[in-house]
Amino acid sequence: MPPPAKNFLTPSQVIQLQQALKESELPHVRERILIILLQNDGKPQHEIAKFLGCSPRTVAYWCMHGDPDNLESLHNKREYEHYRKATSEYIELLLKTVEQPPSELGYEFGRWTAERLATYLTEQTGIELSSSQVRRILKRKKYSYIWAKSDLGDKQDPKEREEFQERLRKYLAVARDYPDLLQVWFWDESGFSLRVIRRKNWGRKGQRQKVLGQRRRGRINVMGAIRESDRKRGCFFIEKGNADIFLEQLQQLNEFIKQEWANQGNCAEDFQSQGPRIILILDNASFHKRQDILSRVSQELPNFRLEFLPAYSPDYNIIELVWHSCKEYIAHRLFQSVDELKQLLERLLNQGELVIKWYRQIKNKGNNYYIAA
């Protein structure tokens, strides 16, 4: 049987395959979708095999048997072994649970994820399914997982942002060429709660779930800084954020940088006169700008220069990626206590367990975070 002609897929089939390629977490399924799409582009089978790094036999099989109208045919049968364990009672409890606020079941987070649902239902039923399988069941039951959108563009001053970006470029250029003379650090505060509120939630298609805004219960507050050159960070757990605590943490950061400088063979007593100048990028929180605090920073921390971000411009602060990645990580986990959450945060923020994609774009979270080149 000759292979299909180029552009044999209809526009709707192409869109469906592209969406499935984006959503699938299974590498072999994505590979099979790409085989069909590349075949539709007119690529010969040997070129497809070389491009994807798979065997020509695999490409030949899925070029012949891949059904763009039946995406389930691209999965392996063993993937559905767990699904057969999902009894009607399990599915009924899943659908009932996803409609309930987690707080009604005694949990201190704001919304369900597939990972949390899988964990909870395993505890309740003894049937262990993966989060991917739970997600697949929900999608078959006409549930979707969507973002709400927000934008800060209307509140920003383009000229102020452009001027700041130019200053930041100069700071970074000097810091990269002369790290012994200048360091650029980014500073911010954040809070982590047992009740994590995120804009995404499971709900029936066409309906948006309401998530209660009680988010301060079981909260851990953090102040932290990150150095641009090597992504070294220091995060400090605090009771609450105010000007005095802010100054205390800056002093801790200063001591950390001084000790690091001394460990390189320098005399700690010479740090103020011979140590690197430190540009600290931070937002316009009122306690950052309190006059007595600014005076004390100037007197007690002469190596520091505070550089304030333009209004509504978190996208220039790379530590936002640290907070986002950390919240994204903990959002899928169940916590029984604040201490348990704090222990995990210590490992993630200060012991290097958190994996961060530094140049990712975070859509629908205000702006896209990036660092000026």
N, C-alpha and C positions, 0 to 999 in steps of 0.2 A: 504494500500500500504506500503510495507516494506521500511525503510529508505535506501538511497544509501549506497553502500559499501565504506569503507575507501579509500582515494585517488581517489575519483570519478571525481575530477576536473583535467583538463588537465594543463600542465605547463603554457600555455599562459593564461588560466583562472585564475590561482593562481596569476600570475604577475599582471593581470588586476585588480583583487580584492585588492591586496596589494597596488597598486598605488592609487586606489580609496579610500582606507582606509587612506592613507597618506594625500590626497588632500581634502577630504570632511570636511566641517566645521559643519556638522549636526550630533549631537550625536546619534540620532536614526538610521541614515544611517550607521554610523560606527559600531553600535551595530549589525545591521543586516548582515553587511559584516563579522564581527567576528564570528557570528553564523555559517555562511556558511563555513568559513575557519576552525573553530574548528570541525565542522561536518566532514570536509574533513580529519582532523587529526585522526578521529575515536573516538572522545569524545562522550560519551552518553549525551542525551539531559538534564538529570538532573544535570550532572556535568557542562554543558555549562551554564545552568540557574544559578547555584550557583556561578560560576566564574564571570559572567557578572552582577549578581545582578538583574536579571529580572525574570519574571514569566515563569514556564515551558510551559504554553500555548503559550507565545510569541515565545519561542524557537521552539516549535513544529510547529507553523504556518510557520515561516520563513525557517525551515529545509525543509518543504514541498513545499513552494511557492517561495522561493528565487531563482531567475534566474541569474546565473553567467554570462550569455550571454546578459542580458538586465538589466544593472545597474539602469536604470530609474525606474524599477519595485520596487526598494528598497526605493523609495521616496514616501512621502505622496502626494496625489493629491492636497492638499491645497497649497503645495509649488509652484505649477505652476499657481496659481491664478494671481500672479503678472506678470508672463510671458505672460499671455493672454493680459495684458495691454500694452505689448511691441509691438506696432504697427509696420508695415513695415517701416513707416517713422521714428519711433524711432530707429529701428535697422539700417536703412540706415545712420542716423545721427551719431549713435554710431560708425559705421565702418569708416565713414568719419573723425570723431573726433580723433579716436585712431591713424590714420595715420598722423595727423597734430602735429607739435611741439606745446606745450602749449603756447609758446611765441607768436605764430601767433594769438592767441585768447586773448592776453593781460595778460597772467599769468606769474608769475616770478618763475616758477619751471621747472625742466628739463624734467620730463616724467610723463606719466599718470599712475595712479593706478586705480584699479576697484572702490575704494571709491571716488576718484576724478571724475572719469567718471560719476558715479551715481549722484553725487552732481551737476555736470555741466549740465547733460542731464535733471535732474529735473527742473533746472532753465530755460532751453531752451524749454522744451516740456510740463512741468506740470505733466508728468508721473513719479511717484515715485517708483523706483525699488531699491532693496537692492544691495549692492556691490556683494554679492554672486550670485544674479541673473544676474548681468552684466557680472560677470566672467564666468558664465555658457553659456551665449549667445556667448561670445567671443570664448570660447573653441569649441562650436558647429560650429562656423564660421572658425575654423582651426587657431585660434590664440593661442599662448603660452606665458608664462611668465617665463623667464629664466635668470640665472645669468651668468655673465662673470667671469672667474676664474683668480686669481692671487696668487703668492706664493713668500715668502721672504726667503725661505730656502737656496737658492744658495748664498745669501748675508750675511748669519749669520756665526759666528764663534762658533762652538759647544763647544769648550773648554771654551771660555769666558762666554758663556751662562751657562754652568755647574757650573763654579766658582761663578757666580752671584747668581744662584739659591741656592747654598749652603749658601752663605751669607744671602740671603733673608730668608731662613728657620730659621737661627739662630736669626735674628732680630725678626721674627714673634713669635718664641717660647718665647723669653724674654718678648716681648710686651704683649703676652697673659697671661703669668704667673705673670708679674710685671707691670701692666698698669700705676702705679704711677711713674715708673722710665723710661719707654720707650714707645713711640708711633710711629707707622709706618704710614706715609701718602704717598699717590701717587699723583703726580702733572702732569698736562698736559694743553695744550691749544687746542682750537677747534674753528671752525667757523660754523655759521648756516646762511643759505641763504634762501631768498624767492624762489630762483631757486635752488632746491635741486637736485643734480646730483646723481643718483644711477645707478648701472649697470643693474638693471632689468627693462624691458620695454615690453609693448605689441607689438607684431609684427606677421606677418604671419609666419607659420611654415616653417623653412628652410631659413628664411631671418632675419637678425639682423638689428634693427633700429639704426641709428646714432643719438646720442644725442649731441647737441652743448655744447661746454665747457665753455660758458659764465656763470660763477658761482659766481662772486664777487659782482654782483649787488644786493643791498639790503642785505648786509652781516652784521651779528652781531658776534663780536669776544668775546670769553670767556676764561678766565684763571680760573682754579679750582683745588681743592685738595679734596681727600677723605681719611678718616681714615679707616684702614683695620679692626680694632676691632669691630666697631659698624656701619660702613658705613656712618658715619657723613660726610657731605660734605659742602664745601663753594665754591661758584662759583661767579666770579667777571666779570662784563661786562666792556670791555675796547674798546678804539678806535682802537688800533693796538697793536701788540705784539712786544716789544723790551726789552732790558736789564733793562732800568730804570723802565718801567712799571712792569716788572717781580719782581724787588726788592720791589716796592711799594706794590704789592699784597702779597708777602711773609711777609712784615711787617703787613699787615692786618690779614693774617692768624696767625701770632705770637700773635697779640693782641686778636684775638678770643680765642686761646688756653689759653693765660694768664688769660683772664676774666673767662673762664670756670674753670680754676684752682682756681682762687680767690673765685668763687661762692661755692666752696667746703669747704670754711672756712680757706683758706690759705691767706697769706699776699702777695698782688701783687708785692710788692717791693722785695720779696724773690724769684720771679719766676726764674731769671737767675741762682741763686745758688742752689735752692732746687726744682725747677719745673722739669717736665719730659724732658728727651732728646728726640729730634724729628728727626727720620730718614725720609728724604724726597726723595722718589724714583721719578726720572724724566728722560726725554730723553736727547739726546745730541744736542739739538738745540744750535746754536752758541751763542745766547745771554744768555743761561743758564751758559755758561762757560767763559764769558768775565772776565778777570782777576780782573779788578777793582770791579766788582760786587761780585765775589767770596771773595775778601778781605773784602768788606763791610758786606757781610753775616756773615763772621767769626767774625768781630768786633761788629756788631750791633745786630746780632741774634745768640749769642753763644750757645743757646739750639739746633740750627739746625745743622744737618749734611746732606749734599747733597750726595746722592748715585745715580750715573748715570747708566742707563740701558745699557746692551750690544747693539751694533749697530743692527738696524733693528729688535728690539725685543719688539714691542708694546704688545705682548701677556703676558708679565709680569706686565703690568700696568692695574690694575682693573678699573681705571677711564675711560679706553677705552670703557668699557661696558656701562658706563653712557652716553658717547657721542653717542654710537651706538644706545642705546635704545631710547634716545631723538630724534635722527634724524629719526629713524624708526617710532616714534610716529608722528612727524610733517610732515613726507613725504606724508601722506594721506590727509592732510588738506589744504584748500585754505586760503590764506592770502591776504588781500587788502593793507597792509602797513607793514613797518618794526616795527612800534610801536606795532601793534597787535601781531606780532611774538615775540617781546621782552617780552611782558606781559605774553604770554604763557610760554616762556622759564623760566621766573622768578618763575612761579608756579611749573613748572616741576623740575627745578634744585635746587631751594632753599626752596620751601615750601612743598616738599614731595609728590607731585602729580604723580611723575614718578614711575612706577612700573618696577623693573629691575629683571630679572632672573639671579642671580649672577653666577650660575654654568652652564649656557648654553654654548654650543659650536657654534661659529659663523663661518660657513664654507664659503669658497670662498671669504673671506674678508681679505686675507693675511694669517694670521695664526688663530689657535683656541686660544681664550683668556682663560687663566686660572690663578689661583693664587696658588703658591706653598703651599703645605700642611705643 
